[in-house]
């Protein structure tokens, strides 16, 4: 039995993840130092020339020695700011900490230079500061992309032991499997309040061992090959049990995470609040109200106007192609359901033959999807030859910029649907109507028509509950990539 468990453990951790992670952190640290040295000496040469080190400097320091000290101090500040910590690398906090450390370094230099009347070239610092920050951010982004490729190839994947109920473990494992680039997978479940042993939990094609209190935590960690432990059942452990678990994992060098079972809530809405010494998870209100305020309205109007001007030649060419390719109008107008259930007429370039709407019910019945709230026809015979092309690159949706300017739609939001589709909504899906529908949205950049209805509605709900203006910008950027890649286009 022990040999079998050792074989499973070696299979789960074939390369020694801890050593691999340390190697990755060392590579990032070395690249940080090299970037800083290159930027600082390049700034010195560009601003002060070859004779920079001969310029009079106080305290016996020339610019070359000062540059070396500056690079080392800057590099050390990145370390002290935690930019290379395990839970920071790969998150938005990584970039934020780099910016904070950089601003702190140059703020200290400015204060010291003024107080001690240190003779430093302001132009030299003004050049080194933004260039160094930009270099750090770009190299960290390059490392992220490299690590992402490695994770998708099966390297740098962290094994996770879930402490809690099998149902919670199944949900967490399913979430990780839908986001493989995060590099996490559940390889074991430990139930401290259950004596049951030798059970298995199936998630997709994966079988996960479920262990009870008959097996110690150390044994469960060893069998699952865990690099991290996610606790989803704090009530089973209790206060003292959770404290002891923290101590045990600290001794083993294994990270512990607490899951609040709020998978649909963005991290920006979660914070910690301490009440009488007791830590509590505070969840901010949903952000759909903010999605209707003036910042998003101004963003939508200005963005739509700019896009209309930029794409006006494409408008003319597409209109001519639609008009000459098949009989019928250039534009297609269809009633859709907007914010709070208000109907409006959505405008598109016509991509189907005239009378296509009358054929929809029959085609949905034939493919057996008439009772689903996503009216899509596979290999739709109603689409014209030009229509197929403009749909592939989403050119048919450009006239919706007029809907955005009129205030019916937004650049980013849940896709507007027909009244018949909305009639099939459940209570959760109805919350999509809390915001204005969009030309593009989270589900379009996550697979477009390749996603099931349940997956699409989950992404739309996440957008509605966790809206931010920065999130809109990211979705627009990803939309360009998805359109160029023709990912999931219909």
C-alpha positions, 0 to 999 in steps of 0.5 A: 500500500505504501509503495502504491501511495509513493507511486501516486505521489511521484506521478503527481509531482514528477519534476519537483514543483518547489524547486522549479518555482524557486528556479523561476523566481531566481530567473525573474530576479536576475532579469529585474537586475539586468533590466535596471542596470541596462536602463540606468547606464543607458540613461547615464550615457544618453543624458550625460554622455561618455564623460558622465563619470568625470562630472563632479559629484559629492561624497566621492561618488561618480555617476557610474558608482551611483548608478550601480548603487541605484540599481541595487537599491531599486532591486532590493526595494522590489524584493522588500515590496514583495513583487516576487512573492508566491501569491503575488507573481501572476496577479494584478498586485504584482504590477501595482507593487512594482509601481509602488516600489519604484515611486518609493525609491525615487521619492526617497532619492528626491528627499535625500538629494534636497536635504543633503543638497546632493548634486544629481542631474534631474534629467538623468533621473527623469529619464531613468525613472520611467524607462526603468519602470516600463522595462520592469513591467514589460519583462514581468509581462514577458515572464508571465506569458512564458510561464503561461505557456509552460503551465499549459504544457503541464509544467509549474502546475500546483497540486491542491489538497481541499480540506472540506466537503467533496461537493466543494472540492468538485466545484473548486476542481471544476473551476480550475479545469475551466481555467487551466492557465492558472496552473492549479489542480485538485489532487486530494480531499481531506475531511477532518470530521469524517472517518470514511476512507478510500473513496474517490471523487470523479471530476470529468476524467479525473479521479480524486482521492477523498480521505477522512480523519483516519489519515493524518493531514501530513499523510493526506498532503503526501499522498496528494502531492499538495503544494497548497491547501485550500480550506473550504470547511472552516466549520468542521475544523473550528477555531483551534483546528484551523490554527493547528492546521496553519502551524502544520502547513507552515512547518511543511512550507505549504501555502494555505488558502481559505475559500469563502465559496464566492466563485462568482465574486471578483477579488476586487469586491472582497476585503478582510474586516476585523471585528473584536479580533475576529477576521471576517470576509467583507463583500461589497455590493454588486457593481451593476449600478455603477455600470449605468453612471456617467463614466461608462456613458461618456466612455461609450459615447466617445468610443463609439464616435471614434470607432464610427469615424475610423471605420467609415470606409469599411461601412461604405464597402460593406454596404455596397457588398451587401446591396450587390450580393443579394436582394434586400435592404443593407441594414437589418433591424430587429427588436431586442430586449435592453436594460430593465427589459425595455425593447429597442431596435438593434441595427446590423448589416444584413447577413441573411436572405430576406425573410430569414426570421420566418424560418427560425422556428422551423430550423430550431425545431429541426435541431432540437434547441427551440426550448433553449434561450440561445437561438443559434442555428448550426450551419445556418442555411439562411446566411448569404455568402457575403454575410458569412464573411462579415459575420466571421470578422464581426463586421455585421455588428458595426452599425450597432455603434449607432445604438451605442450613441443613441444610448440603447446599448453599450460598447461592453455588456451582455449581448441583447437577446430576443423577447422569446429568449428572455421569456426562457430566463430563470431568476439568475439570468434576469439579472443580465437586464440590470445593465445595458446590453453590449456590442461585446462582452465577457462571454464573447471573448471567452469562446463566443458561440463555442460556449454553452448557454450555462457557461455564457450566462455565468460569464455575463453574471460575473460581468454584471456583478463585478463591473469596472471600467478597467474591465471594459477596456480589457474586454475590448482589447480581448475582443480585437484578438478574438475577432482577428482569430475568428474564435467561435464566430458564427 
